[in-house]
Amino acid sequence: MIVEKMRFAGKDDRTAILYNQSITVSGIPQEAYDYVVNGRSAIEWVMDRYQVKVGKGSGIKNDPNDWAREHGQPRYILDLLLGLITVSLETMKIVKG
């Protein structure tokens, strides 16, 4: 369940997210991206935050997979993404209603 960096399936295709080499989350409706927090879709925010990064100045590696391993929850990041897609869709149904 390790994630390095989530990506969209294509430049203009946000219906699928490549979670890692083995896992693709597909069938994501465009409406899920309408749920915006601080000017950015919540899904894209999670995609940006939950990736392995190395600090430019410090060289310190920030690996979100470490937390998942330490807490015995290897699916944590994937479950977070899937749950956020659901929450985004349900929130937009409420807002439009």
C-alpha positions in Angstrom: 0.0 0.0 0.0 3.0 2.3 -0.1 2.5 5.5 -2.0 5.3 7.7 -3.4 3.3 10.3 -5.3 -0.3 10.0 -6.5 -0.9 11.1 -10.1 -3.9 11.5 -12.4 -4.2 8.9 -15.2 -3.7 11.6 -17.8 -3.1 15.3 -18.2 -6.8 16.0 -18.7 -8.2 12.9 -17.1 -9.1 13.2 -13.4 -11.5 10.2 -13.5 -8.6 8.0 -12.3 -5.8 8.4 -9.8 -2.7 6.3 -10.0 -2.1 5.6 -6.3 1.1 3.5 -6.9 2.3 1.0 -9.6 -0.3 -1.6 -8.5 -3.3 0.4 -7.5 -5.5 2.7 -9.6 -8.6 4.4 -8.2 -10.9 4.9 -11.2 -14.4 6.0 -11.9 -14.1 9.3 -10.0 -16.8 11.7 -11.1 -15.9 15.3 -11.9 -18.3 16.5 -9.1 -15.9 15.1 -6.5 -13.4 17.8 -7.4 -16.1 20.5 -6.9 -15.6 20.1 -3.1 -13.1 22.9 -2.5 -11.2 23.8 0.6 -9.1 27.0 0.6 -9.4 27.4 -3.2 -8.3 23.8 -4.0 -10.2 20.6 -4.3 -9.8 18.4 -1.2 -8.8 15.4 -3.3 -5.9 17.3 -4.9 -4.8 18.7 -1.5 -4.5 15.1 -0.2 -2.7 14.0 -3.3 -0.2 16.8 -2.8 0.3 16.3 1.0 0.5 12.5 1.1 3.6 11.9 -1.0 7.2 11.3 -0.2 9.1 14.6 -0.1 12.6 15.6 0.7 13.1 19.1 2.2 15.2 21.3 -0.1 17.2 23.0 2.6 17.4 20.3 5.2 17.4 17.1 3.1 15.0 15.6 5.6 12.7 13.0 4.1 9.0 13.3 4.9 7.4 9.9 4.2 3.7 9.6 5.1 4.0 5.9 4.8 6.0 5.9 8.1 3.0 6.9 10.2 0.8 4.2 8.5 3.5 1.5 9.3 4.1 2.7 12.8 0.3 2.5 13.6 -0.2 -0.8 11.9 -2.5 0.7 9.3 -0.9 0.1 5.9 -4.1 1.1 4.1 -4.4 4.4 5.9 -3.6 6.7 3.0 -5.6 4.7 0.4 -8.6 4.6 2.8 -8.2 8.3 3.4 -8.3 9.0 -0.3 -11.3 6.7 -0.9 -13.2 8.2 2.0 -12.5 11.7 0.9 -13.9 11.0 -2.6 -17.1 9.8 -0.9 -17.3 12.8 1.4 -16.7 15.1 -1.5 -19.5 13.6 -3.5 -22.0 13.5 -0.6 -21.1 17.1 0.4 -21.7 18.4 -3.1 -25.1 16.6 -3.2 -26.1 18.4 0.0 -24.8 21.8 -1.3 -26.7 21.4 -4.6 -29.9 20.3 -2.7 
